[in-house]
Amino acid sequence: MVFECFGDKKKVVIAMAHIGALPGAPLYDADGGLDKLIEGVLADVEKLQAGGVDAIMFGNENDRPYVFKGSPASIAAMSAIVQAVKPSLKVPFGVNYLWDPVATVAIGAVSGASFVREIFTGLFASDMGLWEPNCAEAARLRHDLKRDDMKMLFNINAEFAHSLDQRPIELRAKSAVFSSIADAILVSGPITGQPADQSHLKKVAETVTDVPIFANTGVNVDNIRDIFSVASGVVIGTHFKVDGNTWNAVEQARVSRFMDVVNSIR
């Protein structure tokens, strides 16, 4: 079992529901406002659930350029969108506010999320500058909000960034579980939509045996068998989009085809 919220599934598929750019972001559509954002997310969620995914994670991937600290308006908007979509959900859900671990935990906790994902540990040189998340603050907020049941999924190697920690990735993962109480470890590729290094995924899975290991980027119908030979779960977004383009809407046929392969494996 990966987590209690997923029942007895031993291999789990978490699908991304990418929210359009939020208020304050350069790509935000002020004319469409929150109503248009909610409409888009609802359409994607309907297709993801019809395709048979195990869980959905809401993320603000469209808020480019990304920030390390979310604005009050942006955080409030994402909270409102998640709350508006909740009645349509038939599967567990999670939240990720890029790249703010405290905002992620806050939105997840108040919205009733089963899990959250972020870069919680490490030090990175990135497109956004020097990246130094505060895991202690995020974990303490989860506890203060009485949501210790909400799982924290640690993305251990950030996209758009290079770790300044010289330790091998498997040792960084093991340390994050020991010192920062990670509930799961996620291994990513260098950028959204690109696969994680399979050797990294394998080394992490062999070294960290007490929490689930997920592939976090670049998962597709062609590599899922290899990934599931090592990992307990995947987070998938780009492959489910029209033409495999991160910024497009979800295409249900792509979801169904992928889940057919997954169900033949597990």
C-alpha positions in Angstrom: 0.0 0.0 0.0 1.4 3.4 -1.0 -0.8 5.6 1.2 -4.1 4.9 3.0 -6.0 7.4 0.8 -5.1 5.2 -2.3 -6.6 2.1 -0.8 -4.7 -1.2 -1.6 -3.2 0.0 -4.8 0.5 -0.8 -5.0 1.2 1.4 -8.0 -0.4 4.8 -8.1 -1.0 7.4 -10.8 -1.4 11.0 -9.7 -2.5 13.3 -12.5 -1.9 17.0 -12.7 -4.7 19.5 -13.1 -2.8 22.6 -14.2 -4.6 25.8 -13.2 -4.3 28.7 -15.6 -2.2 31.7 -14.6 -3.4 33.2 -11.3 -4.0 36.8 -10.4 -0.7 38.8 -10.4 1.1 36.4 -12.8 2.0 38.0 -16.2 -0.1 35.5 -18.1 -3.3 36.0 -16.0 -6.4 36.6 -18.0 -8.1 39.4 -16.0 -11.1 39.5 -18.4 -11.9 35.8 -17.8 -11.1 36.0 -14.1 -11.5 33.1 -11.7 -14.6 31.8 -13.5 -12.6 31.0 -16.6 -9.9 29.3 -14.5 -12.4 27.2 -12.7 -14.1 26.2 -16.0 -10.8 25.1 -17.4 -9.8 23.0 -14.4 -13.3 21.4 -14.2 -13.0 20.3 -17.8 -9.6 18.7 -17.2 -10.7 17.0 -14.0 -13.7 15.5 -15.7 -11.4 14.0 -18.4 -8.8 12.8 -15.9 -11.4 11.0 -13.8 -13.2 9.5 -16.8 -9.8 8.2 -17.9 -9.4 6.4 -14.6 -6.5 8.1 -12.7 -6.0 7.3 -9.0 -5.7 10.9 -7.8 -5.5 14.5 -8.9 -3.0 17.2 -8.0 -3.8 20.9 -8.5 -0.8 22.9 -9.6 -0.1 26.5 -10.7 2.3 25.6 -13.6 1.1 28.5 -15.6 2.3 31.1 -13.1 5.5 31.8 -15.1 8.0 33.2 -14.2 7.8 31.3 -10.9 8.3 32.7 -7.5 9.6 31.4 -4.2 6.9 33.2 -2.1 3.3 33.4 -3.3 1.4 36.7 -3.1 -1.8 36.8 -0.9 -4.0 37.3 -4.0 -2.5 34.4 -5.8 -2.7 32.0 -2.8 -6.3 33.1 -2.1 -7.3 32.5 -5.8 -5.8 29.0 -5.9 -7.6 28.2 -2.6 -10.9 29.4 -4.0 -10.4 27.4 -7.3 -9.6 24.2 -5.4 -12.6 24.7 -3.2 -14.9 25.3 -6.2 -13.7 22.1 -7.9 -13.9 19.8 -4.9 -17.5 18.8 -5.3 -16.7 17.3 -8.6 -13.8 15.1 -7.3 -14.3 11.4 -7.0 -10.6 10.6 -6.2 -8.1 11.9 -3.6 -6.5 15.2 -4.4 -3.3 17.1 -3.6 -1.9 20.6 -4.0 1.3 22.1 -5.2 1.9 25.9 -5.3 5.1 26.5 -7.2 7.6 27.1 -5.6 6.4 28.0 -2.2 6.3 25.1 0.3 4.5 27.1 3.0 1.8 28.3 0.7 1.5 24.7 -0.6 0.9 23.3 2.9 -1.5 26.1 3.7 -3.7 25.6 0.7 -3.6 21.9 1.1 -4.4 21.9 4.7 -7.4 24.3 4.5 -8.8 22.6 1.4 -8.7 19.1 2.8 -6.0 17.7 0.5 -4.7 14.2 1.1 -1.2 15.2 0.1 1.0 18.1 -1.1 4.1 18.2 -3.3 7.0 20.7 -3.2 10.7 21.2 -3.0 11.0 21.1 0.8 14.7 20.6 1.2 18.0 21.3 -0.4 19.9 24.3 -2.0 19.7 24.9 -5.7 20.9 27.3 -8.4 17.9 27.8 -10.6 16.2 29.9 -13.3 14.6 31.9 -10.4 17.9 32.4 -8.5 19.2 30.8 -5.4 16.6 28.3 -4.1 16.6 27.6 -0.4 13.3 26.2 0.9 12.3 26.1 4.6 11.1 22.6 5.3 10.8 23.3 9.1 8.4 26.1 8.6 6.2 24.1 6.2 6.2 21.0 8.5 5.4 23.1 11.6 2.5 24.8 9.7 1.0 21.4 8.8 1.2 20.4 12.5 -0.2 23.7 13.7 -3.2 23.3 11.3 -3.7 19.8 12.7 -3.2 18.2 9.4 -0.4 15.7 10.2 -2.5 13.2 8.2 -1.7 15.2 5.0 1.3 13.6 3.3 4.2 15.7 2.3 5.8 14.5 -1.0 9.3 15.8 -1.3 10.5 16.6 -4.8 14.2 15.9 -4.2 15.8 17.3 -7.4 14.1 20.4 -8.6 13.2 21.1 -12.2 14.8 24.2 -13.8 17.6 24.0 -11.3 20.9 22.3 -10.3 21.5 21.0 -6.7 24.4 22.7 -5.0 24.5 19.7 -2.6 27.4 17.4 -3.7 26.0 14.3 -2.1 24.6 11.6 -4.5 20.8 11.9 -5.0 20.1 8.7 -3.1 21.9 10.1 0.0 20.0 13.4 -0.2 16.8 11.4 -0.4 17.7 9.2 2.5 18.7 12.3 4.6 15.4 14.1 3.7 13.4 11.1 5.1 15.6 10.9 8.2 16.0 14.6 9.1 12.9 16.2 7.5 10.3 13.4 7.9 9.5 13.1 4.2 6.4 11.0 3.6 7.5 10.2 0.0 10.4 11.0 -2.3 9.9 12.3 -5.9 12.6 12.1 -8.5 12.4 14.6 -11.4 13.9 15.3 -14.8 15.6 18.6 -15.6 12.4 20.3 -16.8 8.7 19.7 -16.8 7.8 16.9 -19.2 11.2 15.4 -19.4 11.8 12.0 -17.7 13.8 11.5 -14.6 17.1 9.6 -15.0 16.1 5.9 -14.6 19.4 5.2 -12.8 18.6 8.0 -10.3 15.2 6.5 -9.7 16.6 3.1 -9.2 19.3 4.2 -6.8 16.8 6.2 -4.7 14.4 3.2 -4.6 17.2 0.9 -3.5 18.4 3.2 -0.8 15.2 4.6 0.6 12.9 1.6 1.4 10.7 3.1 4.2 8.7 5.6 2.1 7.2 5.4 -1.4 9.3 6.6 -4.4 7.6 8.4 -7.3 8.7 9.5 -10.7 7.7 13.1 -10.9 8.2 14.2 -14.6 8.3 12.9 -18.1 6.2 9.8 -17.4 4.5 8.4 -20.6 2.9 5.3 -22.1 6.3 4.2 -23.5 8.3 4.3 -20.2 5.7 3.5 -17.6 6.6 -0.2 -17.4 10.3 0.5 -16.7 9.3 3.2 -14.2 6.9 0.9 -12.3 9.5 -1.8 -12.1 11.2 0.6 -9.7 8.8 3.2 -8.4 5.6 3.0 -6.3 3.9 5.8 -8.1 4.1 8.5 -10.7 3.0 12.1 -11.1 2.0 12.8 -14.7 0.8 16.0 -16.5 2.3 16.7 -19.9 1.7 13.3 -21.4 -2.1 13.7 -20.8 -2.3 16.9 -22.7 -3.4 17.4 -26.3 -0.3 16.8 -28.5 1.7 16.1 -25.3 2.1 19.9 -24.8 2.2 21.0 -21.2 0.2 24.1 -21.8 -2.7 22.4 -23.7 -5.9 21.0 -22.2 -6.2 17.3 -21.1 -7.1 14.8 -23.9 -9.2 12.0 -22.4 -8.1 9.4 -25.0 -4.4 9.8 -23.9 -5.4 9.3 -20.3 -7.5 6.2 -21.0 -4.7 4.7 -23.2 -2.1 5.3 -20.5 -4.3 3.9 -17.7 -5.1 0.8 -19.8 -1.3 0.1 -19.8 -1.1 0.8 -16.0 -3.9 -1.5 -15.2 -2.2 -4.3 -17.2 0.8 -3.9 -15.0 -0.7 -3.8 -11.6 
